[in-house]
Amino acid sequence: MDFDLLMPTSAAEAIALMQENPNARYLAGGTDLVPNLRRGIGAPDILIGLDGVEDLKGISEGGDYLTLGAGVTLAELEGSGLSGRYGALSAAVDIAGPALRQAATIGGNLCLDTRCIFYNQSKWWRNANQYCLKLDGDTCHVAPKGQRCHAAFSGDLAPALMVLGAEVRVVGPNADGWKPISDLYHEDGLAHLTLAPGDLLVAVRLPVVSRDLRSGYLKSRLRKAVDFPLAGVAVALRREGDAITDLRVGVTGTNPRPLLFDGLVGGMDQGPNDDALSAITKEIGQMIKPMRTTNLPGLYRRQMVTVLTRRLITDLYDAGDRKE
Amino acid sequence: MASIVKMNVNGREQEHLIPDSLLLIEFLRDRLGLTGTKRGCDGGECGACTVLVNGKQRLGCVTLAKSVSGQSVETIESVETRGRLSRLQQAFHEKLGTQCGFCTPGMIMAAEGLLRDNPSPNEAEIKEALSGNLCRCTGYVKIIESVQAAIEPGGVSP
């Protein structure tokens, strides 16, 4: 690990530095990037540290939106008490461990690299295994006959923000605007982010009307701290009388990108029932592809997505916001 | 590239020329000789390298030293006063919260960070604050009891 660490103080300066140094990487909290670099996953000459970039900081509420700077740490988000109003943001409370949340940021969690047991290993280990399709090799050990990388996106915030209707602001050499958070991702483990070279995720905003939704997030993992989710589900729904009139489900940990399922209210006029829930989890089941990228088998993670989805929908319907 | 980095470590101003890629734990252990901070998993998963940066828990093995320049860092060496153990240290000693001792500096610094924000945490809050720290000896019960003893009046010997 040998690089120069540049410390810009504004987003414009960071983007300009990235244009001058196309092989550089942005460094946010570094809780995933630094261990990866130490394992020989990537070897940039230059890191552009975002710690000192004031434009990325702060939480503000005004007009129709709640705006979160991409550099807001997960500990700051946790301390803001916002999960009291936006239940799915409770996802932030359980990411990694307390010390990691002091450094890790919202933007870093949204731009988290995809993960796989054949990728997040030491150089020595990967060399002994002839590397892999995602880096330095030409075979995907998860699905050797294919030519696709199945590494899974494992960020917790993305599905939670998706069901709350969040948008992200991306600024770059040829970009400056808000777009739905779903547009940030491709279904490709090799290059799952749609960011163009130099693009910087600056902020996230939530429509304040999503406060009226009941939302929550649950995940499955072996150790109840530090571990990345092996499957994670966010749900936001609107209950009017007995009927569910709006229902969205976000899923992480199963595919190279987080997935959003919208407009799922069919058959819920009288609230959740077995037929409607089965139809929803069947639709989700057709899209998710948990592969052998983690220490739990894909089938188990597939079943956990069904279990967590049903649990969240029924609990939110009955009781309101739900936290793990 | 190397840079001159200034930071306050355990109350003393430090100014060193260090490589940009130097980790905080390497700076503390190898440059300053503060070897109380332990290097465990070396990947952010075990908490043995927990120190306080501006009073908050951080992991030395995933933090670049240069990225915390100008800030205040505290390690396990800072918690005693003129040779007397801190309440947390005394409690870990008396309540057998430490066995082999390798995780103890990280445990104590994580607990120290907790107690600064919340001087009387309940058991769930203690468990949450220590959830990023692994211990392979104690089974954690004695560690939780040690933190509880440290916050109880009369919980440790004077």
Contacts between the chains, C-beta under 8 A, distances in Angstrom:
chain1	res1	chain2	res2	distance
A	1	B	21	4.9
A	2	B	19	7.4
A	2	B	21	5.4
A	3	B	20	6.2
A	3	B	21	5.4
A	4	B	1	4.1
A	4	B	20	5.2
A	5	B	1	7.9
A	5	B	3	7.7
A	5	B	20	3.9
A	5	B	21	7.3
A	5	B	64	6.1
A	5	B	66	5.1
A	5	B	67	6.9
A	7	B	66	7.6
A	7	B	67	7.7
A	27	B	64	7.8
A	27	B	67	7.6
A	30	B	62	6.0
A	30	B	63	6.9
A	30	B	64	6.6
A	30	B	67	7.2
A	31	B	44	5.8
A	31	B	59	7.8
A	31	B	62	5.4
A	34	B	23	7.7
A	34	B	44	7.8
A	34	B	62	4.6
A	34	B	63	7.5
A	34	B	64	6.9
A	35	B	43	4.5
A	35	B	44	5.6
A	35	B	62	5.9
A	38	B	42	7.5
A	38	B	43	7.4
A	39	B	43	7.8
A	47	B	20	7.7
A	49	B	64	7.7
A	49	B	66	7.9
A	49	B	67	5.6
A	51	B	67	5.6
A	75	B	56	7.2
A	96	B	44	7.9
A	96	B	132	7.2
A	97	B	47	6.8
A	97	B	131	5.5
A	97	B	132	2.4
A	97	B	133	7.8
A	98	B	57	5.4
A	98	B	110	7.0
A	98	B	113	7.7
A	98	B	128	7.0
A	98	B	129	5.7
A	98	B	131	6.7
A	98	B	132	5.5
A	99	B	47	6.4
A	99	B	50	5.5
A	99	B	57	3.8
A	99	B	58	5.6
A	99	B	59	4.9
A	99	B	110	6.8
A	99	B	132	5.3
A	100	B	44	6.1
A	100	B	59	6.6
A	100	B	62	7.6
A	100	B	132	6.5
A	102	B	53	7.5
A	102	B	56	4.7
A	102	B	57	5.8
A	102	B	58	5.6
A	103	B	58	6.1
A	103	B	59	7.6
A	103	B	62	7.3
A	103	B	63	6.6
A	224	B	131	6.9
A	225	B	131	3.5
A	225	B	132	5.5
A	226	B	44	7.6
A	226	B	45	5.4
A	226	B	131	7.5
A	226	B	132	5.6
